Amino acid sequence: MPELPEVETVRRGLAPVMEGRRILRVEQRRADLRFPLPERFAERLAGQRIDRLARQAKFLSVFLSGGEVLVMHLGMTGRFTVSGQLTGDFHHETGSLAAHDHVVFHLEGGETVTYNDPRRFGFMELWPAEAFAAYPRLIAMGPEPLSNRFSPAYLDEALRGKAAPIKAALLDQKVIAGLGNIYVCEALFRAGISPKRLSRTIPGQRAARLAPAINAVIAEAIEAGGSSISDFAAADGALGYFQHRFDVYDREGEACKRCGGTVQRIVQSGRSTFYCGGCQR
Ligand code: ZN
């Protein structure tokens, strides 16, 4: 499942292809993804110039010359591939994958940007640019890692009095935007904090370790081009581009890189948590 670093990697892959170009036409191959696609979707996009491709948390926002924003979310298995003159060789042209190509953007210059999503938890919506600050799916979200609003002091405030385990609190997008299972596990390991610890015990010294740990794992993952677990690909279709350098995630039974203990797996809120009981307290 793409998390913030993966979505940022996609944005960086798509921006040079999309920004400044006009959308000639859009092939819409189904009526819905996770939600119904907007009414007259292809018609509203045709002829628009793409002014800017931005990202907020795990949302990609395409600012269009006509005053609307195309908001896109990759869900669990969404990905974009780019073909055409700019990028040359192209992957994923097999029949089985093409069956999950749901939306194809034909851009001026001949490039195509194809949205493929086997499980269809992703979605696309159109929203007026002038009201984008009030886009409902973003308005309730907490600050992003690496943003000015995110700090130990913010974590103190957000976690104070909360009974939920810290693992669950960090997955809550209202607390921090853009984190998912992988980077929560990694950040808690980095900070030496048990995923089972109650959130209300974090403010103070632990928050002072946790906030920089979250920033560090996210910054390193963006640097590495995101991290792929299953069927996620970079925007340029370069499968295998991603690094697999997790300290604890998906390493059950292996040696802890810090203390030599054994990485354990537990299930919290229905999701696997990987951690070292020896050095995460
Ligand atoms: Zn350890």
py3Dmol code that shows the C-alpha trace and the ligand (Angstrom):
import py3Dmol

protein = """\
ATOM      1  CA  MET A   1       0.000   0.000   0.000  1.00  0.00           C
ATOM      2  CA  PRO A   2       1.545   3.287  -1.059  1.00  0.00           C
ATOM      3  CA  GLU A   3       2.318   5.613   1.821  1.00  0.00           C
ATOM      4  CA  LEU A   4       3.462   9.237   1.707  1.00  0.00           C
ATOM      5  CA  PRO A   5       6.970   8.531   0.341  1.00  0.00           C
ATOM      6  CA  GLU A   6       5.619   6.319  -2.442  1.00  0.00           C
ATOM      7  CA  VAL A   7       3.013   8.905  -3.446  1.00  0.00           C
ATOM      8  CA  GLU A   8       5.697  11.582  -3.468  1.00  0.00           C
ATOM      9  CA  THR A   9       7.803   9.323  -5.689  1.00  0.00           C
ATOM     10  CA  VAL A  10       4.847   8.969  -8.062  1.00  0.00           C
ATOM     11  CA  ARG A  11       4.385  12.736  -8.088  1.00  0.00           C
ATOM     12  CA  ARG A  12       8.020  13.270  -8.951  1.00  0.00           C
ATOM     13  CA  GLY A  13       7.742  10.709 -11.733  1.00  0.00           C
ATOM     14  CA  LEU A  14       4.591  12.197 -13.226  1.00  0.00           C
ATOM     15  CA  ALA A  15       5.310  15.914 -12.852  1.00  0.00           C
ATOM     16  CA  PRO A  16       7.795  16.235 -15.736  1.00  0.00           C
ATOM     17  CA  VAL A  17       5.377  14.427 -18.043  1.00  0.00           C
ATOM     18  CA  MET A  18       2.179  16.185 -16.999  1.00  0.00           C
ATOM     19  CA  GLU A  19       2.965  19.728 -15.893  1.00  0.00           C
ATOM     20  CA  GLY A  20       2.437  22.339 -18.580  1.00  0.00           C
ATOM     21  CA  ARG A  21       0.805  19.841 -20.939  1.00  0.00           C
ATOM     22  CA  ARG A  22      -2.753  19.780 -22.178  1.00  0.00           C
ATOM     23  CA  ILE A  23      -4.976  16.744 -21.726  1.00  0.00           C
ATOM     24  CA  LEU A  24      -6.165  15.883 -25.233  1.00  0.00           C
ATOM     25  CA  ARG A  25      -8.647  13.220 -24.184  1.00  0.00           C
ATOM     26  CA  VAL A  26      -9.343  10.781 -21.402  1.00  0.00           C
ATOM     27  CA  GLU A  27     -10.348   7.146 -21.789  1.00  0.00           C
ATOM     28  CA  GLN A  28     -12.579   6.183 -18.922  1.00  0.00           C
ATOM     29  CA  ARG A  29     -13.054   2.424 -18.924  1.00  0.00           C
ATOM     30  CA  ARG A  30     -15.387   2.070 -15.963  1.00  0.00           C
ATOM     31  CA  ALA A  31     -17.944   4.161 -14.123  1.00  0.00           C
ATOM     32  CA  ASP A  32     -16.316   3.786 -10.749  1.00  0.00           C
ATOM     33  CA  LEU A  33     -13.180   3.054  -8.794  1.00  0.00           C
ATOM     34  CA  ARG A  34     -13.679   3.024  -5.030  1.00  0.00           C
ATOM     35  CA  PHE A  35     -16.285   5.748  -5.593  1.00  0.00           C
ATOM     36  CA  PRO A  36     -18.130   6.695  -8.796  1.00  0.00           C
ATOM     37  CA  LEU A  37     -15.942   8.792 -11.094  1.00  0.00           C
ATOM     38  CA  PRO A  38     -17.202  12.393 -11.455  1.00  0.00           C
ATOM     39  CA  GLU A  39     -20.072  13.110 -13.820  1.00  0.00           C
ATOM     40  CA  ARG A  40     -18.922  13.800 -17.397  1.00  0.00           C
ATOM     41  CA  PHE A  41     -15.418  13.008 -16.153  1.00  0.00           C
ATOM     42  CA  ALA A  42     -13.637  12.606 -19.501  1.00  0.00           C
ATOM     43  CA  GLU A  43     -15.470  15.584 -21.002  1.00  0.00           C
ATOM     44  CA  ARG A  44     -14.508  17.907 -18.143  1.00  0.00           C
ATOM     45  CA  LEU A  45     -10.822  16.983 -18.428  1.00  0.00           C
ATOM     46  CA  ALA A  46     -10.471  17.153 -22.186  1.00  0.00           C
ATOM     47  CA  GLY A  47      -8.684  20.293 -23.365  1.00  0.00           C
ATOM     48  CA  GLN A  48      -7.490  21.328 -19.911  1.00  0.00           C
ATOM     49  CA  ARG A  49      -3.893  22.270 -19.373  1.00  0.00           C
ATOM     50  CA  ILE A  50      -2.176  20.810 -16.313  1.00  0.00           C
ATOM     51  CA  ASP A  51      -0.762  23.774 -14.421  1.00  0.00           C
ATOM     52  CA  ARG A  52       0.691  21.907 -11.453  1.00  0.00           C
ATOM     53  CA  LEU A  53       0.864  18.432  -9.898  1.00  0.00           C
ATOM     54  CA  ALA A  54       0.954  18.657  -6.111  1.00  0.00           C
ATOM     55  CA  ARG A  55       0.685  16.251  -3.205  1.00  0.00           C
ATOM     56  CA  GLN A  56      -1.007  16.566   0.159  1.00  0.00           C
ATOM     57  CA  ALA A  57      -0.453  13.536   2.408  1.00  0.00           C
ATOM     58  CA  LYS A  58      -1.330  10.572   0.173  1.00  0.00           C
ATOM     59  CA  PHE A  59      -3.421  12.648  -2.271  1.00  0.00           C
ATOM     60  CA  LEU A  60      -2.180  13.772  -5.668  1.00  0.00           C
ATOM     61  CA  SER A  61      -3.808  16.991  -6.875  1.00  0.00           C
ATOM     62  CA  VAL A  62      -3.720  18.014 -10.508  1.00  0.00           C
ATOM     63  CA  PHE A  63      -4.432  21.752 -10.853  1.00  0.00           C
ATOM     64  CA  LEU A  64      -6.171  22.336 -14.178  1.00  0.00           C
ATOM     65  CA  SER A  65      -6.324  25.497 -16.271  1.00  0.00           C
ATOM     66  CA  GLY A  66     -10.136  25.532 -16.141  1.00  0.00           C
ATOM     67  CA  GLY A  67     -10.200  26.065 -12.385  1.00  0.00           C
ATOM     68  CA  GLU A  68     -10.806  22.524 -11.161  1.00  0.00           C
ATOM     69  CA  VAL A  69      -8.486  20.206  -9.258  1.00  0.00           C
ATOM     70  CA  LEU A  70      -8.347  16.518 -10.128  1.00  0.00           C
ATOM     71  CA  VAL A  71      -7.713  14.790  -6.808  1.00  0.00           C
ATOM     72  CA  MET A  72      -6.348  11.252  -7.069  1.00  0.00           C
ATOM     73  CA  HIS A  73      -5.736   8.640  -4.388  1.00  0.00           C
ATOM     74  CA  LEU A  74      -3.940   5.368  -5.106  1.00  0.00           C
ATOM     75  CA  GLY A  75      -5.775   3.294  -2.510  1.00  0.00           C
ATOM     76  CA  MET A  76      -4.126  -0.101  -1.962  1.00  0.00           C
ATOM     77  CA  THR A  77      -2.872  -1.044  -5.417  1.00  0.00           C
ATOM     78  CA  GLY A  78      -3.193   2.027  -7.615  1.00  0.00           C
ATOM     79  CA  ARG A  79      -0.288   3.030  -9.843  1.00  0.00           C
ATOM     80  CA  PHE A  80       0.490   5.119 -12.865  1.00  0.00           C
ATOM     81  CA  THR A  81       2.524   4.195 -15.840  1.00  0.00           C
ATOM     82  CA  VAL A  82       3.825   6.560 -18.438  1.00  0.00           C
ATOM     83  CA  SER A  83       4.393   5.816 -22.077  1.00  0.00           C
ATOM     84  CA  GLY A  84       5.236   7.817 -25.128  1.00  0.00           C
ATOM     85  CA  GLN A  85       8.092   9.810 -26.489  1.00  0.00           C
ATOM     86  CA  LEU A  86       9.306  11.217 -23.224  1.00  0.00           C
ATOM     87  CA  THR A  87       9.993   8.061 -21.321  1.00  0.00           C
ATOM     88  CA  GLY A  88      10.674   5.613 -24.099  1.00  0.00           C
ATOM     89  CA  ASP A  89      10.629   2.038 -22.942  1.00  0.00           C
ATOM     90  CA  PHE A  90       7.535   1.045 -21.119  1.00  0.00           C
ATOM     91  CA  HIS A  91       6.575  -1.755 -18.794  1.00  0.00           C
ATOM     92  CA  HIS A  92       3.330  -3.478 -17.769  1.00  0.00           C
ATOM     93  CA  GLU A  93       1.955  -3.899 -21.268  1.00  0.00           C
ATOM     94  CA  THR A  94       0.777  -7.437 -20.606  1.00  0.00           C
ATOM     95  CA  GLY A  95      -2.848  -8.413 -21.086  1.00  0.00           C
ATOM     96  CA  SER A  96      -3.614  -9.249 -17.490  1.00  0.00           C
ATOM     97  CA  LEU A  97      -2.321  -5.947 -16.199  1.00  0.00           C
ATOM     98  CA  ALA A  98      -4.019  -3.989 -18.956  1.00  0.00           C
ATOM     99  CA  ALA A  99      -7.355  -5.373 -17.724  1.00  0.00           C
ATOM    100  CA  HIS A 100      -6.880  -3.158 -14.690  1.00  0.00           C
ATOM    101  CA  ASP A 101      -6.061  -0.024 -16.690  1.00  0.00           C
ATOM    102  CA  HIS A 102      -9.091   2.041 -15.722  1.00  0.00           C
ATOM    103  CA  VAL A 103      -8.279   5.584 -16.817  1.00  0.00           C
ATOM    104  CA  VAL A 104      -5.912   6.671 -19.590  1.00  0.00           C
ATOM    105  CA  PHE A 105      -4.899  10.308 -19.985  1.00  0.00           C
ATOM    106  CA  HIS A 106      -3.744  11.182 -23.501  1.00  0.00           C
ATOM    107  CA  LEU A 107      -1.512  14.246 -23.308  1.00  0.00           C
ATOM    108  CA  GLU A 108      -0.378  16.646 -25.974  1.00  0.00           C
ATOM    109  CA  GLY A 109       2.957  15.498 -27.314  1.00  0.00           C
ATOM    110  CA  GLY A 110       1.728  11.900 -27.490  1.00  0.00           C
ATOM    111  CA  GLU A 111       2.430  10.710 -23.966  1.00  0.00           C
ATOM    112  CA  THR A 112      -0.134   8.672 -22.111  1.00  0.00           C
ATOM    113  CA  VAL A 113      -0.515   8.383 -18.354  1.00  0.00           C
ATOM    114  CA  THR A 114      -2.411   5.246 -17.380  1.00  0.00           C
ATOM    115  CA  TYR A 115      -4.033   4.562 -14.026  1.00  0.00           C
ATOM    116  CA  ASN A 116      -4.013   0.862 -13.161  1.00  0.00           C
ATOM    117  CA  ASP A 117      -5.622  -0.450  -9.971  1.00  0.00           C
ATOM    118  CA  PRO A 118      -6.424  -4.170  -9.576  1.00  0.00           C
ATOM    119  CA  ARG A 119      -8.229  -3.805  -6.253  1.00  0.00           C
ATOM    120  CA  ARG A 120      -9.853  -0.437  -6.999  1.00  0.00           C
ATOM    121  CA  PHE A 121      -9.535   1.176  -3.581  1.00  0.00           C
ATOM    122  CA  GLY A 122      -8.169   4.271  -5.294  1.00  0.00           C
ATOM    123  CA  PHE A 123     -10.357   7.127  -6.426  1.00  0.00           C
ATOM    124  CA  MET A 124     -10.471  10.319  -8.514  1.00  0.00           C
ATOM    125  CA  GLU A 125     -12.570  13.386  -7.811  1.00  0.00           C
ATOM    126  CA  LEU A 126     -12.909  16.866  -9.278  1.00  0.00           C
ATOM    127  CA  TRP A 127     -13.065  19.821  -6.931  1.00  0.00           C
ATOM    128  CA  PRO A 128     -13.064  23.602  -7.547  1.00  0.00           C
ATOM    129  CA  ALA A 129      -9.561  25.013  -7.048  1.00  0.00           C
ATOM    130  CA  GLU A 130     -10.922  28.059  -5.225  1.00  0.00           C
ATOM    131  CA  ALA A 131     -12.449  25.755  -2.587  1.00  0.00           C
ATOM    132  CA  PHE A 132      -9.599  23.250  -2.451  1.00  0.00           C
ATOM    133  CA  ALA A 133      -8.638  24.349   1.064  1.00  0.00           C
ATOM    134  CA  ALA A 134     -12.008  22.976   2.145  1.00  0.00           C
ATOM    135  CA  TYR A 135     -11.692  19.633   0.306  1.00  0.00           C
ATOM    136  CA  PRO A 136     -13.422  17.358   2.820  1.00  0.00           C
ATOM    137  CA  ARG A 137     -11.015  14.424   2.711  1.00  0.00           C
ATOM    138  CA  LEU A 138      -8.080  16.683   3.542  1.00  0.00           C
ATOM    139  CA  ILE A 139      -9.574  19.208   5.893  1.00  0.00           C
ATOM    140  CA  ALA A 140      -9.723  16.884   8.910  1.00  0.00           C
ATOM    141  CA  MET A 141      -6.170  15.633   8.473  1.00  0.00           C
ATOM    142  CA  GLY A 142      -3.338  16.233  10.875  1.00  0.00           C
ATOM    143  CA  PRO A 143      -0.018  17.726   9.799  1.00  0.00           C
ATOM    144  CA  GLU A 144       2.332  15.873   7.488  1.00  0.00           C
ATOM    145  CA  PRO A 145       5.707  14.622   8.627  1.00  0.00           C
ATOM    146  CA  LEU A 146       8.445  17.058   7.557  1.00  0.00           C
ATOM    147  CA  SER A 147       5.996  19.976   7.646  1.00  0.00           C
ATOM    148  CA  ASN A 148       6.339  23.018   9.877  1.00  0.00           C
ATOM    149  CA  ARG A 149       3.234  22.054  11.832  1.00  0.00           C
ATOM    150  CA  PHE A 150       4.687  18.672  12.852  1.00  0.00           C
ATOM    151  CA  SER A 151       6.945  18.706  15.917  1.00  0.00           C
ATOM    152  CA  PRO A 152       7.441  17.094  19.359  1.00  0.00           C
ATOM    153  CA  ALA A 153       5.220  19.838  20.783  1.00  0.00           C
ATOM    154  CA  TYR A 154       2.493  18.943  18.312  1.00  0.00           C
ATOM    155  CA  LEU A 155       2.745  15.243  19.270  1.00  0.00           C
ATOM    156  CA  ASP A 156       2.549  16.184  22.963  1.00  0.00           C
ATOM    157  CA  GLU A 157      -0.669  18.005  22.277  1.00  0.00           C
ATOM    158  CA  ALA A 158      -2.171  15.394  19.947  1.00  0.00           C
ATOM    159  CA  LEU A 159      -1.431  12.374  22.157  1.00  0.00           C
ATOM    160  CA  ARG A 160      -2.092  13.814  25.588  1.00  0.00           C
ATOM    161  CA  GLY A 161      -4.776  11.830  27.391  1.00  0.00           C
ATOM    162  CA  LYS A 162      -5.229   9.333  24.527  1.00  0.00           C
ATOM    163  CA  ALA A 163      -5.694   5.723  25.660  1.00  0.00           C
ATOM    164  CA  ALA A 164      -5.115   4.034  22.284  1.00  0.00           C
ATOM    165  CA  PRO A 165      -1.800   2.259  21.684  1.00  0.00           C
ATOM    166  CA  ILE A 166       0.710   4.554  19.985  1.00  0.00           C
ATOM    167  CA  LYS A 167       0.692   2.300  16.903  1.00  0.00           C
ATOM    168  CA  ALA A 168      -3.015   2.996  16.378  1.00  0.00           C
ATOM    169  CA  ALA A 169      -2.675   6.707  17.095  1.00  0.00           C
ATOM    170  CA  LEU A 170       0.049   7.125  14.476  1.00  0.00           C
ATOM    171  CA  LEU A 171      -2.085   5.374  11.852  1.00  0.00           C
ATOM    172  CA  ASP A 172      -4.896   7.846  12.522  1.00  0.00           C
ATOM    173  CA  GLN A 173      -4.715  10.385   9.680  1.00  0.00           C
ATOM    174  CA  LYS A 174      -6.241  13.015  11.955  1.00  0.00           C
ATOM    175  CA  VAL A 175      -3.130  12.761  14.148  1.00  0.00           C
ATOM    176  CA  ILE A 176      -0.544  12.583  11.345  1.00  0.00           C
ATOM    177  CA  ALA A 177      -1.309  12.604   7.634  1.00  0.00           C
ATOM    178  CA  GLY A 178       0.314  10.162   5.252  1.00  0.00           C
ATOM    179  CA  LEU A 179       1.689   7.508   7.583  1.00  0.00           C
ATOM    180  CA  GLY A 180       0.752   3.858   7.093  1.00  0.00           C
ATOM    181  CA  ASN A 181       1.652   0.536   8.620  1.00  0.00           C
ATOM    182  CA  ILE A 182       5.196   0.291   7.298  1.00  0.00           C
ATOM    183  CA  TYR A 183       6.555   3.652   8.362  1.00  0.00           C
ATOM    184  CA  VAL A 184       4.752   3.613  11.708  1.00  0.00           C
ATOM    185  CA  CYS A 185       6.552   0.350  12.545  1.00  0.00           C
ATOM    186  CA  GLU A 186       9.852   1.767  11.345  1.00  0.00           C
ATOM    187  CA  ALA A 187       9.485   5.064  13.211  1.00  0.00           C
ATOM    188  CA  LEU A 188       8.592   3.371  16.496  1.00  0.00           C
ATOM    189  CA  PHE A 189      11.648   1.133  16.148  1.00  0.00           C
ATOM    190  CA  ARG A 190      13.819   4.136  15.381  1.00  0.00           C
ATOM    191  CA  ALA A 191      12.510   5.926  18.485  1.00  0.00           C
ATOM    192  CA  GLY A 192      12.831   2.830  20.719  1.00  0.00           C
ATOM    193  CA  ILE A 193       9.136   2.968  21.620  1.00  0.00           C
ATOM    194  CA  SER A 194       6.928  -0.106  21.991  1.00  0.00           C
ATOM    195  CA  PRO A 195       3.958  -0.120  19.609  1.00  0.00           C
ATOM    196  CA  LYS A 196       1.816  -1.284  22.537  1.00  0.00           C
ATOM    197  CA  ARG A 197       2.636   1.718  24.722  1.00  0.00           C
ATOM    198  CA  LEU A 198      -0.390   3.879  25.506  1.00  0.00           C
ATOM    199  CA  SER A 199      -0.402   7.149  23.582  1.00  0.00           C
ATOM    200  CA  ARG A 200      -0.835   9.229  26.717  1.00  0.00           C
ATOM    201  CA  THR A 201       2.598   8.105  27.967  1.00  0.00           C
ATOM    202  CA  ILE A 202       4.350   9.508  24.876  1.00  0.00           C
ATOM    203  CA  PRO A 203       4.312  13.294  25.552  1.00  0.00           C
ATOM    204  CA  GLY A 204       7.622  14.570  26.875  1.00  0.00           C
ATOM    205  CA  GLN A 205      10.883  12.736  26.241  1.00  0.00           C
ATOM    206  CA  ARG A 206       9.376  10.033  24.064  1.00  0.00           C
ATOM    207  CA  ALA A 207       7.659  12.555  21.795  1.00  0.00           C
ATOM    208  CA  ALA A 208      10.993  14.346  21.542  1.00  0.00           C
ATOM    209  CA  ARG A 209      12.455  11.124  20.091  1.00  0.00           C
ATOM    210  CA  LEU A 210       9.416  10.073  18.079  1.00  0.00           C
ATOM    211  CA  ALA A 211       8.847  13.210  15.983  1.00  0.00           C
ATOM    212  CA  PRO A 212      12.394  13.278  14.568  1.00  0.00           C
ATOM    213  CA  ALA A 213      12.263   9.496  14.046  1.00  0.00           C
ATOM    214  CA  ILE A 214       9.096   9.846  11.957  1.00  0.00           C
ATOM    215  CA  ASN A 215      10.653  12.652   9.937  1.00  0.00           C
ATOM    216  CA  ALA A 216      13.820  10.635   9.397  1.00  0.00           C
ATOM    217  CA  VAL A 217      12.134   7.454   8.125  1.00  0.00           C
ATOM    218  CA  ILE A 218       9.908   9.462   5.783  1.00  0.00           C
ATOM    219  CA  ALA A 219      12.771  11.574   4.457  1.00  0.00           C
ATOM    220  CA  GLU A 220      14.941   8.506   3.870  1.00  0.00           C
ATOM    221  CA  ALA A 221      12.125   6.681   2.091  1.00  0.00           C
ATOM    222  CA  ILE A 222      11.451   9.624  -0.194  1.00  0.00           C
ATOM    223  CA  GLU A 223      15.150   9.714  -0.861  1.00  0.00           C
ATOM    224  CA  ALA A 224      15.176   6.041  -1.736  1.00  0.00           C
ATOM    225  CA  GLY A 225      12.228   6.500  -4.072  1.00  0.00           C
ATOM    226  CA  GLY A 226       9.679   4.948  -1.783  1.00  0.00           C
ATOM    227  CA  SER A 227       9.451   1.369  -0.663  1.00  0.00           C
ATOM    228  CA  SER A 228       7.550  -1.315  -2.431  1.00  0.00           C
ATOM    229  CA  ILE A 229       5.970  -4.240  -0.653  1.00  0.00           C
ATOM    230  CA  SER A 230       3.753  -5.932  -3.173  1.00  0.00           C
ATOM    231  CA  ASP A 231       2.403  -4.676  -6.424  1.00  0.00           C
ATOM    232  CA  PHE A 232       3.322  -1.053  -6.278  1.00  0.00           C
ATOM    233  CA  ALA A 233       5.458   0.493  -8.971  1.00  0.00           C
ATOM    234  CA  ALA A 234       7.099   3.863  -9.409  1.00  0.00           C
ATOM    235  CA  ALA A 235       5.378   6.193 -11.812  1.00  0.00           C
ATOM    236  CA  ASP A 236       7.852   5.392 -14.559  1.00  0.00           C
ATOM    237  CA  GLY A 237       6.956   1.731 -14.290  1.00  0.00           C
ATOM    238  CA  ALA A 238      10.353   0.834 -12.959  1.00  0.00           C
ATOM    239  CA  LEU A 239       9.516  -2.187 -10.824  1.00  0.00           C
ATOM    240  CA  GLY A 240      12.433  -3.069  -8.583  1.00  0.00           C
ATOM    241  CA  TYR A 241      13.460   0.543  -8.336  1.00  0.00           C
ATOM    242  CA  PHE A 242      12.509   0.665  -4.694  1.00  0.00           C
ATOM    243  CA  GLN A 243      14.824  -0.156  -1.849  1.00  0.00           C
ATOM    244  CA  HIS A 244      13.968  -2.763   0.749  1.00  0.00           C
ATOM    245  CA  ARG A 245      15.819  -1.551   3.758  1.00  0.00           C
ATOM    246  CA  PHE A 246      13.358  -1.918   6.573  1.00  0.00           C
ATOM    247  CA  ASP A 247      14.671  -2.345  10.091  1.00  0.00           C
ATOM    248  CA  VAL A 248      11.670  -4.268  11.440  1.00  0.00           C
ATOM    249  CA  TYR A 249       8.835  -4.262   8.907  1.00  0.00           C
ATOM    250  CA  ASP A 250       8.205  -7.746   7.480  1.00  0.00           C
ATOM    251  CA  ARG A 251      11.223  -9.142   9.383  1.00  0.00           C
ATOM    252  CA  GLU A 252       9.449 -11.449  11.857  1.00  0.00           C
ATOM    253  CA  GLY A 253      11.887 -13.924  13.423  1.00  0.00           C
ATOM    254  CA  GLU A 254      14.964 -12.140  12.098  1.00  0.00           C
ATOM    255  CA  ALA A 255      17.630 -10.492  14.229  1.00  0.00           C
ATOM    256  CA  CYS A 256      17.079  -6.949  15.459  1.00  0.00           C
ATOM    257  CA  LYS A 257      19.626  -4.714  13.787  1.00  0.00           C
ATOM    258  CA  ARG A 258      20.165  -2.789  17.004  1.00  0.00           C
ATOM    259  CA  CYS A 259      20.264  -5.312  19.859  1.00  0.00           C
ATOM    260  CA  GLY A 260      20.435  -8.703  18.132  1.00  0.00           C
ATOM    261  CA  GLY A 261      17.125  -9.768  19.684  1.00  0.00           C
ATOM    262  CA  THR A 262      14.340 -11.253  17.589  1.00  0.00           C
ATOM    263  CA  VAL A 263      11.889  -9.126  15.634  1.00  0.00           C
ATOM    264  CA  GLN A 264       8.353 -10.058  16.636  1.00  0.00           C
ATOM    265  CA  ARG A 265       5.026  -9.730  14.876  1.00  0.00           C
ATOM    266  CA  ILE A 266       1.767  -8.996  16.668  1.00  0.00           C
ATOM    267  CA  VAL A 267      -1.620  -7.975  15.308  1.00  0.00           C
ATOM    268  CA  GLN A 268      -3.015  -4.621  16.383  1.00  0.00           C
ATOM    269  CA  SER A 269      -6.347  -3.347  15.052  1.00  0.00           C
ATOM    270  CA  GLY A 270      -6.223  -6.094  12.442  1.00  0.00           C
ATOM    271  CA  ARG A 271      -2.819  -5.036  11.076  1.00  0.00           C
ATOM    272  CA  SER A 272       0.556  -6.655  11.572  1.00  0.00           C
ATOM    273  CA  THR A 273       2.963  -4.805  13.798  1.00  0.00           C
ATOM    274  CA  PHE A 274       6.666  -5.665  13.646  1.00  0.00           C
ATOM    275  CA  TYR A 275       8.877  -4.623  16.549  1.00  0.00           C
ATOM    276  CA  CYS A 276      11.723  -5.637  18.847  1.00  0.00           C
ATOM    277  CA  GLY A 277      10.655  -6.224  22.431  1.00  0.00           C
ATOM    278  CA  GLY A 278      14.288  -5.916  23.490  1.00  0.00           C
ATOM    279  CA  CYS A 279      14.889  -2.308  22.508  1.00  0.00           C
ATOM    280  CA  GLN A 280      11.378  -0.894  22.097  1.00  0.00           C
ATOM    281  CA  ARG A 281       9.908  -0.057  25.462  1.00  0.00           C
TER     282      ARG A 281
END
"""
ligand_1 = """\
1
ZN
Zn 16.269 -4.767 19.402
"""
view = py3Dmol.view(width=600, height=400)
view.addModel(protein, "pdb")
view.setStyle({"model": 0}, {"cartoon": {"style": "trace"}})
view.addModel(ligand_1, "xyz")
view.setStyle({"model": 1}, {"stick": {}})
view.zoomTo()
view.show()
